[in-house]
Amino acid sequence: MNVHRFLCFGSNDESGNAAIVVEDSHLAAEPERLKFARQQDANATVSVETDAAGAQLDYYYPHTRSPLCLHATLAASAVFFERYPERWRTQFVTGMHRHVLEAERFDHGIFVGVRAQPCPILSQAVTETARLLRVEPTALIGIPRLASVGSTKLLVQMKGQIALDALNPDLKAIASWSREHGVAGVFAYCHHNNDIYAGRNFNHLEPHLEDAATGVAARRACLGT
């Protein structure tokens, strides 16, 4: 079993989201892979089954299996292109829902292509969302909505950076609500100006494991606003 550690979405070598990439894992069952993910000091772990044609990716957060994690996909892409330096493009298949992802390498950058996916049918009330976030409903802008590029998130726009920074959500309640509705957490964000956004992603049970960035949710929030 080969284990690699990456920092993704960071501005330097010491920032970003930690991702663990596992090659040739002897852990075949979901409970074993989840237990391994819990033991890592990382936001996400992805098990990779790779050959020259591409790879299947199986994603795990410390508390649950996930249908998709883009920063873990970037990490897996880095491993793949290192293994096959002659390749500049490949396809991945996700383990849970068999979604196809396209990864391409340009110079020193890696880009992952995703498409919007169907979401659960759900009308989420402002008051219920505010309860999960432990804020007054007036701190939210508009109606919370679901969006997905393979991992459904509840997108919640906050009134500003101060309101976003002050959030101290009920993580256990969010996890329970997410399991009930087939959603991968809550992404709270605010829009500063033009193409500048700030966001916080709540899909872990431990505050210190809050994602510094989330590609899945950020992409949908920016495209949908």
C-alpha positions in Angstrom: 0.0 0.0 0.0 1.5 3.3 -1.1 0.3 6.4 0.8 0.9 10.0 -0.5 0.1 13.3 1.2 -0.8 16.5 -0.6 -1.9 20.0 0.1 -4.4 21.3 -2.4 -5.8 24.8 -3.2 -3.1 26.5 -1.2 -1.2 29.6 -2.1 2.2 28.2 -0.9 3.7 24.9 0.2 2.4 25.3 3.8 -1.3 26.1 3.0 -4.3 24.3 1.5 -6.4 21.3 2.2 -4.7 18.1 3.1 -5.5 15.0 1.0 -4.2 11.4 1.4 -3.9 9.3 -1.7 -3.8 5.5 -1.2 -2.5 3.3 -4.0 -2.8 -0.5 -4.1 -4.8 -0.5 -0.9 -5.3 -3.8 0.8 -8.4 -2.3 2.5 -11.2 -3.4 0.3 -14.2 -2.9 2.5 -15.8 0.4 3.2 -15.6 0.2 7.0 -11.8 -0.5 6.7 -11.2 2.4 4.4 -13.3 4.7 6.7 -11.3 3.6 9.7 -8.1 4.3 7.9 -9.4 7.8 6.9 -10.2 8.6 10.5 -6.6 7.8 11.5 -5.2 10.4 9.0 -4.6 14.0 9.8 -6.3 15.1 6.6 -9.6 16.5 5.3 -10.0 13.7 2.8 -8.6 10.3 1.8 -9.0 8.8 -1.6 -8.3 5.2 -2.5 -7.1 4.8 -6.1 -7.2 1.7 -8.3 -5.1 2.7 -11.3 -4.0 1.3 -14.6 -2.7 2.9 -17.8 -6.3 3.6 -18.9 -7.3 5.7 -15.9 -8.4 5.1 -12.3 -11.4 4.6 -10.0 -11.5 6.9 -7.0 -13.2 6.1 -3.7 -13.4 9.1 -1.4 -13.6 9.3 2.4 -13.9 12.1 5.0 -12.9 11.2 8.5 -16.6 10.6 9.4 -18.2 9.3 6.2 -17.7 8.1 2.6 -18.2 10.8 0.0 -19.4 10.6 -3.6 -16.9 13.2 -4.7 -14.1 15.4 -3.4 -12.3 17.7 -5.9 -9.2 18.5 -3.9 -8.7 14.7 -3.4 -9.2 14.3 -7.1 -6.4 16.8 -7.8 -4.1 14.9 -5.5 -4.9 11.6 -7.2 -4.3 13.3 -10.6 -0.9 14.4 -9.4 0.0 10.8 -8.5 -1.4 9.5 -11.9 0.6 12.0 -14.0 3.7 11.2 -12.1 3.2 7.5 -12.8 2.5 8.1 -16.5 4.6 11.2 -17.5 3.8 10.7 -21.1 0.1 11.3 -20.5 -1.5 14.7 -20.4 -5.1 13.7 -20.0 -7.0 10.9 -18.3 -10.5 9.9 -17.1 -11.5 9.0 -13.5 -14.6 7.1 -12.4 -16.0 7.8 -9.0 -16.6 4.8 -6.7 -20.0 5.6 -5.4 -22.0 6.9 -8.4 -19.7 6.0 -11.3 -19.4 9.6 -12.5 -16.8 10.2 -15.1 -14.2 13.0 -14.4 -11.7 14.4 -16.9 -8.3 15.4 -15.7 -5.8 17.3 -17.8 -2.3 18.5 -17.2 -1.1 21.9 -18.5 2.5 22.8 -17.7 2.6 22.7 -13.9 -1.2 22.9 -13.4 -3.8 20.2 -13.2 -7.5 20.8 -14.1 -10.5 18.6 -13.4 -13.6 18.8 -15.5 -17.0 18.3 -13.8 -20.6 18.7 -14.8 -23.7 19.6 -12.9 -25.6 16.6 -11.5 -29.2 16.1 -10.5 -30.0 17.0 -6.9 -32.4 15.6 -4.4 -35.8 17.3 -4.5 -35.8 19.4 -1.4 -37.2 22.8 -0.4 -35.1 24.1 2.4 -36.5 26.7 4.7 -34.5 29.7 5.8 -35.5 29.1 9.4 -34.3 25.5 9.4 -31.0 26.4 7.8 -30.5 29.2 10.3 -31.0 26.7 13.1 -28.3 24.4 11.7 -25.9 27.4 11.4 -27.0 28.8 14.8 -27.8 32.2 13.5 -30.8 34.4 13.0 -32.6 34.0 9.7 -31.8 37.6 8.9 -28.1 36.7 8.6 -28.9 34.8 5.4 -29.5 36.2 1.9 -32.2 34.6 -0.3 -33.3 31.0 -0.1 -30.8 28.2 0.5 -30.5 25.9 -2.4 -29.0 22.6 -3.4 -26.4 22.2 -6.2 -24.2 19.4 -7.3 -21.3 18.5 -9.5 -21.3 15.0 -8.1 -21.5 15.7 -4.4 -24.7 17.6 -3.4 -24.2 20.7 -1.2 -26.6 23.1 0.4 -25.5 26.5 -0.6 -26.2 29.3 1.8 -25.4 32.9 1.1 -24.5 35.0 4.1 -24.9 38.8 4.4 -21.2 39.4 4.6 -17.8 38.4 5.7 -18.5 39.3 9.4 -21.5 37.0 9.4 -19.6 34.3 7.7 -16.6 34.5 10.0 -18.9 34.4 13.1 -20.6 31.1 12.2 -20.4 28.4 14.9 -22.7 25.8 13.4 -24.2 22.7 14.9 -21.9 20.2 13.1 -23.7 17.1 14.5 -27.1 18.4 13.4 -25.7 19.3 9.9 -24.3 15.7 9.6 -27.6 14.2 10.7 -29.6 16.5 8.3 -27.2 15.6 5.5 -27.5 11.9 6.0 -31.3 12.2 6.0 -31.5 14.2 2.8 -28.6 12.7 0.8 -26.5 15.9 1.0 -22.8 16.3 1.6 -22.9 19.2 4.0 -23.5 23.0 4.0 -21.4 25.5 2.1 -21.9 29.0 3.5 -20.5 31.9 1.5 -20.5 35.6 0.8 -20.0 37.6 -2.4 -17.5 40.5 -2.1 -17.4 41.9 -5.6 -17.0 40.8 -9.2 -15.4 37.3 -9.0 -14.3 37.4 -5.4 -16.1 35.1 -2.9 -15.4 33.7 0.5 -16.8 30.5 1.9 -16.8 27.9 4.6 -17.7 24.3 4.2 -19.3 22.3 7.0 -19.3 18.6 6.4 -17.1 17.3 9.2 -17.8 16.6 12.9 -14.7 18.2 14.2 -14.2 22.0 13.9 -10.5 21.7 13.2 -11.3 19.6 10.1 -13.2 22.4 8.4 -12.1 22.6 4.8 -10.0 25.5 4.0 -11.5 25.3 0.5 -13.8 23.1 -1.3 -13.8 22.8 -5.1 -17.2 21.1 -5.4 -19.2 23.7 -3.4 -17.2 26.8 -4.6 -17.7 25.9 -8.2 -21.4 25.6 -7.8 -21.7 28.8 -5.7 -19.8 30.9 -8.2 -21.7 29.5 -11.3 -25.0 29.8 -9.6 -24.8 33.3 -8.2 
